[in-house]
Amino acid sequence: MMSYPLSRWVTLVVVVQAFLFIQTGYSATTNSDGGLAMLEEFLMTDPSLLCHYVTCQEPVSSDACPDGTLYMEGTSQFGCCGACVAFRQEGEKCTGSIDPSYGGGYVKNQQKPTTSFMASLYNVTDNIVDSSWCDYSYMCFNDKCITDSRVENCKSMLNHYLNDIQDPTLYIYYRDDYRWKPKCTAEGKFEPKQCLGPESQQRCVCMDPDGNRIFGRAFPEQEELFKTMNCKCSRQAWEKKQAGQLSVTLHCLENGNFEPLQCEDDWCYCIDPDTGIPYGSRLSEKAMHLLPCYNKTLIGEQYLRRCESEYHAHAKVIEALDETGVNGPQTFANCDQDGSYESRQCNQELCNCKDKYNSATLCFSLEKDCQCARDKKYYMDTNSKMTVKCEVNTGSYEEVQDQTAYKYCVDEDGIRSGPLVKKSKDYTLICDEAYLCQKNGANTADRHCDKVCTFNVMYDCPLEAYPLAASSPVE
């Protein structure tokens, strides 16, 4: 048992005795246990009563918890205070598992408090407590934490990656170099910023907690955008929309960061793009030019940009017509979170891939996104030698792209998401298997990583199919 600071023992005893005397008139001096037995009786009936008399020691916030721990309320000092909780990892002894479907990810112990619960107080060091429960994406089996194959989240994907990369039979550099290491929250969700693709060719994108793409990305050649990218604006805008807010006027940079000036509900304020924390005064939109972060060249005289203005104007017309019983046209401009036009714009008859100003039609679009059409224009405008293949009449990326004498799978952003193989002979790429390899790893019954490249349909591709086979992995 760890030693407990004498000063805190004294404080605890005083709190216990004062609590018992106030509640019952009971004097701890008449009992040899100092009132702890009576205290546990109160904890079993209404533990919240005690919290009025407890001052939390060394309180922390979720941001202050070290890596590998999760801040949780009601986990220390008689359940009155929050603490950073360290759960058991793979292979460690355990007594239970976190239920990922539970709101906070933590199932509280339903047993009545005992002296073992009291003893948990001694394991508090700088507000970090140990749990005997398995962490997210693990399950407690035969008293040990093992990977829970039923759970599919960021942490399970990370576990597969970390497990495979340590085994040269599961992670083969020339075959699996496209696999990327996800960044996860303590709850097993995806962090807003994720960098995908081979290490030497990575692009960063913004994601929602479940790993779906949202607004915001950056090419490596966009040095400042790439280096400072945090996706905090994109994630906050996504959260507001998920909460049912139809008109979200947050302005995000191309990389998903906050623009320095923000306006909501006709009030404007400055925000730190790095931290996402507002500062200074809040002024009406008419007086936004008085804010220190106002940039006339960037913002102009009006906060809402052309696409946003069109969207709001159209919405008001529809609303006015609805009040008179007339059904107005339901076509709205689709806007990106930077206020420009989304790549895919539709009217009542058809959809087209457009540039961000909605001035140039890049191609027709059926049911998919127009990311490839947008990127193709970007490469042309920047005189890049990069060439891409877009699907006919969709504007999205073809699943398999060419690079001189090689071919490879790409995702919706054109990021390489499969091995680089030679175009010669009958080498076939199965991009769905590459996706499953990234998600579930190689150590599965289906062994998806083996099946990405096939030869003559029936066989795994031979070593000579991979141009990187002679290369050494980057340390």
C-alpha positions in Angstrom: 0.0 0.0 0.0 1.3 3.4 -0.9 1.9 5.9 1.8 -0.6 8.7 2.2 0.6 12.2 3.1 0.0 12.9 6.8 -1.5 16.3 6.2 -4.1 14.8 3.8 -4.9 12.1 6.4 -5.5 14.7 9.0 -7.7 16.7 6.6 -9.6 13.5 5.7 -10.2 12.5 9.4 -11.4 16.0 10.2 -13.8 16.0 7.2 -15.1 12.6 8.2 -15.7 13.5 11.8 -17.3 16.9 11.0 -19.5 15.2 8.4 -20.7 12.6 10.8 -21.3 15.1 13.7 -23.2 17.5 11.4 -25.4 14.7 9.9 -26.0 12.6 13.0 -24.5 14.1 16.1 -22.2 11.0 16.1 -18.8 11.5 17.9 -15.9 9.7 16.2 -13.9 9.8 19.4 -16.3 7.2 20.9 -15.4 4.7 18.2 -11.9 3.2 17.6 -12.3 3.2 13.7 -12.4 7.0 13.7 -15.9 7.0 12.1 -14.9 5.2 8.9 -17.6 2.5 9.4 -20.3 5.1 9.7 -18.8 6.9 6.7 -19.2 3.9 4.5 -22.8 3.5 5.6 -23.4 7.1 4.3 -21.6 6.3 1.1 -24.0 3.4 0.5 -27.1 5.6 1.0 -26.2 9.0 -0.5 -22.5 9.6 -1.3 -23.2 13.1 -2.7 -23.8 14.4 0.8 -20.1 14.0 1.6 -19.0 15.9 -1.4 -20.2 19.2 0.1 -17.4 18.8 2.7 -14.6 17.6 0.4 -12.2 20.0 -1.2 -10.7 18.2 -4.3 -7.0 17.9 -4.1 -5.0 18.9 -7.2 -7.9 19.1 -9.6 -7.1 18.7 -13.2 -8.8 19.2 -16.6 -9.1 16.7 -19.4 -6.3 18.5 -21.2 -3.9 18.1 -18.3 -4.1 14.3 -18.2 -0.9 12.6 -19.4 -0.9 10.2 -22.4 -2.5 6.9 -21.7 -5.0 8.2 -19.2 -8.6 9.5 -19.5 -10.0 12.3 -17.3 -13.2 11.1 -15.5 -15.4 12.7 -12.9 -16.3 11.0 -9.7 -13.3 8.7 -9.7 -11.3 9.8 -6.6 -11.7 11.1 -3.1 -14.9 9.2 -2.2 -16.2 9.7 -5.7 -16.4 13.5 -5.2 -13.5 14.5 -7.5 -12.2 13.9 -11.0 -9.0 12.2 -11.8 -6.9 10.8 -14.7 -7.7 7.1 -15.0 -5.2 4.6 -16.5 -7.0 1.5 -17.8 -5.4 -1.9 -18.4 -3.8 -2.6 -21.7 -3.4 -5.7 -23.8 -2.0 -8.7 -21.9 -2.5 -7.1 -18.5 -4.6 -8.6 -15.7 -8.1 -7.2 -15.5 -11.5 -7.5 -13.7 -13.8 -6.1 -16.4 -14.1 -4.2 -19.7 -15.2 -0.7 -20.7 -18.5 -0.7 -22.6 -17.9 1.4 -25.7 -21.6 1.8 -26.3 -22.0 3.5 -22.9 -22.2 7.3 -23.1 -19.0 8.2 -21.2 -17.3 4.9 -22.1 -17.1 4.0 -18.4 -19.4 1.7 -16.4 -19.3 2.6 -12.8 -18.9 -0.1 -10.2 -22.4 -1.0 -9.0 -21.2 -2.8 -5.8 -21.6 -1.1 -2.5 -18.5 0.7 -1.2 -16.2 -1.4 0.9 -12.9 -0.9 2.6 -11.3 -1.8 -0.8 -13.0 1.3 -2.2 -11.6 3.3 0.7 -8.2 1.9 -0.1 -8.4 3.3 -3.6 -7.7 6.7 -2.0 -4.2 5.6 -1.4 -3.5 5.0 -5.1 -4.0 8.7 -6.0 -0.8 10.3 -7.2 -1.1 13.7 -8.8 -4.7 12.8 -9.6 -3.9 9.7 -11.6 -5.7 6.5 -10.6 -5.3 3.0 -11.9 -8.3 1.0 -13.0 -8.5 -2.8 -13.1 -10.7 -2.5 -16.2 -9.5 -3.0 -19.8 -9.1 0.1 -22.0 -11.2 0.8 -25.1 -11.1 -1.8 -27.9 -10.0 -4.5 -25.4 -12.1 -7.1 -23.6 -11.4 -8.9 -20.3 -11.1 -12.6 -21.1 -9.7 -15.1 -18.6 -8.6 -12.3 -16.4 -6.4 -10.7 -19.2 -7.1 -7.9 -21.7 -7.3 -9.0 -25.3 -8.2 -7.2 -28.5 -12.0 -7.0 -28.9 -12.7 -8.0 -32.5 -16.3 -6.8 -32.2 -15.2 -3.1 -31.8 -14.3 -1.1 -34.8 -13.0 2.4 -33.9 -9.8 4.4 -34.1 -8.2 2.6 -31.3 -8.9 -0.9 -32.7 -7.4 0.3 -36.0 -4.3 1.6 -34.2 -3.9 -1.6 -32.3 -3.9 -3.6 -35.5 -1.3 -1.2 -37.0 1.0 -1.4 -34.0 0.6 -5.1 -33.7 1.4 -5.7 -37.4 4.3 -3.2 -37.8 6.3 -5.1 -35.1 5.9 -8.4 -37.0 7.9 -8.6 -40.3 5.6 -11.4 -41.5 2.5 -9.2 -41.0 3.8 -5.8 -42.1 5.9 -6.0 -45.3 7.3 -2.6 -46.3 7.0 -2.9 -50.1 3.5 -4.2 -49.8 2.1 -2.2 -46.8 3.9 1.1 -46.9 0.6 2.9 -47.6 -0.8 2.0 -44.2 -1.0 5.0 -41.9 -1.0 5.3 -38.1 -4.3 6.8 -36.8 -4.3 9.4 -34.0 -7.0 8.5 -31.4 -8.5 10.1 -28.4 -8.6 8.3 -25.0 -12.2 7.2 -25.8 -11.1 5.5 -29.0 -12.4 8.2 -31.4 -10.5 9.8 -34.2 -8.7 13.0 -33.5 -9.7 15.9 -35.9 -6.4 15.8 -37.8 -5.2 12.7 -39.5 -2.3 12.2 -41.9 -2.8 9.5 -44.5 -0.7 7.6 -47.0 2.9 6.6 -47.3 5.2 8.6 -44.9 7.0 10.3 -47.8 3.8 11.3 -49.6 1.4 12.0 -46.7 -1.5 14.4 -46.9 -3.4 15.6 -43.9 -7.2 15.7 -43.7 -9.9 16.6 -41.2 -12.2 13.8 -39.8 -15.2 13.5 -37.6 -14.9 11.3 -34.4 -15.8 8.2 -36.5 -13.2 8.7 -39.1 -15.4 10.2 -41.8 -14.0 13.0 -43.9 -15.1 16.6 -43.2 -14.0 20.0 -44.6 -10.2 20.7 -44.3 -7.0 19.3 -45.8 -3.6 20.4 -46.9 -0.9 19.3 -49.4 2.7 19.0 -48.2 3.7 21.7 -50.6 1.3 24.1 -48.9 4.0 24.4 -46.2 2.3 26.8 -43.7 -1.1 25.3 -44.0 0.4 21.8 -43.7 2.6 22.6 -40.7 0.0 24.5 -38.7 -3.1 22.3 -39.5 -5.3 21.4 -36.5 -8.8 21.0 -37.9 -10.4 22.7 -34.8 -12.7 24.9 -36.8 -13.9 22.1 -39.1 -14.6 19.8 -36.1 -16.5 22.5 -34.2 -18.6 23.3 -37.3 -19.3 19.6 -37.8 -20.5 19.4 -34.1 -22.8 22.4 -34.5 -24.4 20.8 -37.6 -24.8 17.5 -35.8 -26.6 19.3 -33.1 -29.1 20.5 -35.6 -27.8 24.0 -36.4 -28.7 24.6 -40.0 -26.7 27.8 -40.6 -23.2 27.5 -39.3 -21.3 30.7 -40.1 -17.9 29.7 -38.7 -15.1 30.5 -41.3 -12.4 27.9 -41.5 -9.2 28.1 -43.4 -8.5 25.6 -46.2 -6.7 23.3 -43.7 -9.7 23.3 -41.2 -8.2 25.8 -38.8 -10.1 28.9 -37.5 -9.9 32.1 -39.4 -8.9 34.9 -37.0 -12.2 36.7 -37.3 -15.5 34.9 -36.6 -19.1 36.1 -36.6 -22.2 34.3 -35.3 -25.7 35.7 -34.8 -24.5 39.2 -35.9 -21.8 39.3 -33.3 -18.1 39.2 -34.2 -15.0 38.3 -32.2 -11.3 37.4 -32.6 -10.1 33.8 -32.1 -6.6 32.3 -31.8 -6.3 29.9 -34.8 -3.9 27.7 -33.0 -5.9 27.2 -29.8 -9.4 27.9 -30.9 -9.8 30.2 -27.9 -11.6 33.6 -28.4 -10.0 36.7 -27.0 -10.9 40.4 -26.7 -14.3 42.1 -27.1 -17.4 40.9 -29.0 -18.7 43.6 -31.3 -21.7 43.8 -33.7 -21.0 42.9 -37.3 -21.3 46.5 -38.2 -18.4 47.3 -36.0 -16.2 44.3 -36.8 -13.6 46.6 -38.5 -12.7 47.8 -35.0 -11.5 44.3 -33.9 -7.7 43.8 -34.0 -8.0 40.7 -36.1 -10.0 42.4 -38.8 -8.3 42.2 -42.2 -10.1 44.2 -44.9 -8.2 42.5 -47.8 -9.3 39.1 -46.6 -12.8 39.9 -45.3 -14.0 43.0 -47.1 -17.0 45.0 -45.8 -19.2 42.0 -45.3 -18.6 38.9 -43.2 -20.7 36.4 -45.2 -19.1 35.5 -48.5 -20.8 35.1 -51.9 -22.0 31.4 -51.5 -23.2 32.0 -47.9 -25.0 35.2 -48.9 -26.7 33.3 -51.7 -27.6 30.5 -49.4 -29.1 32.8 -46.8 -31.0 34.9 -49.4 -32.5 31.8 -50.9 -33.5 30.5 -47.6 -35.3 33.7 -46.7 -37.2 33.6 -50.0 -38.3 30.0 -49.4 -39.4 30.9 -45.9 -41.4 33.9 -47.1 -43.1 31.8 -49.9 -43.9 29.1 -47.4 -45.8 31.6 -45.2 -48.0 32.4 -48.2 -48.6 28.8 -49.0 -46.5 28.8 -52.1 -43.8 26.2 -52.6 -40.7 27.9 -53.8 -37.7 26.3 -55.6 -35.8 24.1 -53.2 -32.3 24.5 -54.8 -29.7 25.8 -52.4 -26.1 26.7 -53.1 -23.8 24.2 -51.4 -21.1 26.0 -49.4 -17.8 24.9 -48.0 -16.8 25.9 -44.5 -14.6 28.7 -45.8 -17.6 30.4 -47.3 -16.8 29.3 -50.9 -18.8 27.0 -53.1 -18.6 23.3 -52.7 -17.1 21.4 -55.6 -20.5 19.8 -56.5 -23.4 22.1 -57.3 -26.8 21.0 -58.4 -29.9 22.7 -59.8 -33.3 21.1 -60.5 -32.0 19.4 -63.7 -28.4 18.3 -63.2 -25.2 18.5 -61.1 -21.8 19.9 -62.2 -18.4 20.0 -60.7 -17.5 23.7 -60.2 -14.6 25.7 -59.0 -14.7 27.4 -55.6 -16.1 30.6 -57.1 -18.9 28.7 -59.0 -17.7 30.4 -62.2 -16.1 27.5 -64.1 -17.8 24.2 -64.9 -15.2 21.4 -64.6 -17.4 18.5 -65.7 -20.7 16.8 -65.2 -21.3 15.0 -61.9 -23.6 12.1 -61.1 -23.7 10.8 -57.6 -20.2 11.2 -56.3 -17.9 14.0 -55.1 -15.8 16.3 -57.4 -12.5 16.2 -55.5 -10.5 14.8 -58.5 -11.9 17.6 -60.8 -10.9 20.2 -58.2 -7.4 18.7 -57.7 -6.9 18.5 -61.4 -7.6 22.2 -61.7 -5.3 22.9 -58.8 -2.4 21.1 -60.4 -3.0 23.0 -63.7 -3.1 26.3 -61.9 0.1 25.6 -60.0 1.9 24.2 -63.1 2.4 20.9 -61.3 3.6 17.9 -63.3 1.2 15.7 -61.2 -1.4 14.0 -63.4 -4.6 12.3 -62.1 -7.4 10.3 -63.7 -11.0 11.3 -62.8 -14.1 9.1 -63.4 -16.1 10.1 -66.4 -19.1 12.3 -65.6 -18.5 12.2 -61.8 -15.4 14.3 -61.1 -14.2 11.8 -58.4 -11.0 9.9 -58.5 -10.7 6.7 -60.5 -10.0 3.9 -58.0 -6.6 3.0 -59.6 -4.2 5.7 -60.7 -1.1 5.5 -62.9 2.4 6.8 -62.1 4.8 6.3 -65.1 5.3 2.5 -65.1 3.4 1.9 -61.9 -0.2 1.8 -60.7 -1.8 2.1 -57.2 -5.1 2.5 -55.4 -6.3 5.9 -54.1 -8.9 7.1 -51.6 -11.5 9.9 -52.2 -8.8 12.5 -51.8 -6.4 10.9 -54.2 -4.0 9.7 -51.5 -2.3 6.4 -52.2 -4.1 3.7 -50.3 -2.6 0.6 -51.7 0.8 -0.8 -52.7 2.7 0.5 -55.7 2.9 -2.2 -58.3 4.2 -2.5 -61.9 1.8 -1.9 -64.8 3.3 -4.8 -66.8 1.9 -8.3 -66.9 -1.5 -9.3 -65.4 -1.2 -7.6 -62.0 -4.6 -6.7 -60.6 -5.2 -4.4 -57.7 -8.2 -5.0 -55.4 -8.6 -1.7 -53.6 -11.4 -2.9 -51.3 -8.9 -5.3 -49.8 -6.4 -2.5 -49.3 -9.1 -0.6 -47.4 -9.8 -3.6 -45.2 -6.0 -4.2 -44.7 -5.7 -0.6 -43.4 -8.7 -1.0 -41.1 -8.4 -4.5 -39.8 -4.7 -5.3 -40.3 -3.0 -8.4 -41.6 -3.5 -10.7 -38.6 -7.0 -11.7 -39.5 -8.6 -14.9 -40.9 -9.0 -13.2 -44.3 -5.5 -11.7 -44.3 -6.6 -8.8 -46.4 -3.1 -7.4 -46.9 -2.1 -10.5 -48.9 -5.0 -10.1 -51.3 -4.6 -6.5 -52.5 -2.5 -7.5 -55.5 -3.3 -10.7 -57.5 -1.6 -12.3 -60.5 -3.8 -13.9 -63.2 -6.7 -13.4 -60.8 -5.9 -16.6 -58.9 -2.5 -16.0 -57.2 -0.8 -13.5 -55.0 1.5 -11.1 -56.8 5.1 -12.2 -56.9 7.9 -10.2 -55.5 8.9 -8.6 -58.8 5.4 -7.0 -59.0 6.4 -4.5 -56.4 9.0 -1.8 -57.4 9.7 -1.0 -53.7 10.7 -4.6 -52.9 14.4 -3.7 -53.1 13.9 -0.7 -50.9 14.6 -0.5 -47.2 11.9 0.9 -44.8 12.4 4.4 -43.6 13.4 4.4 -40.0 
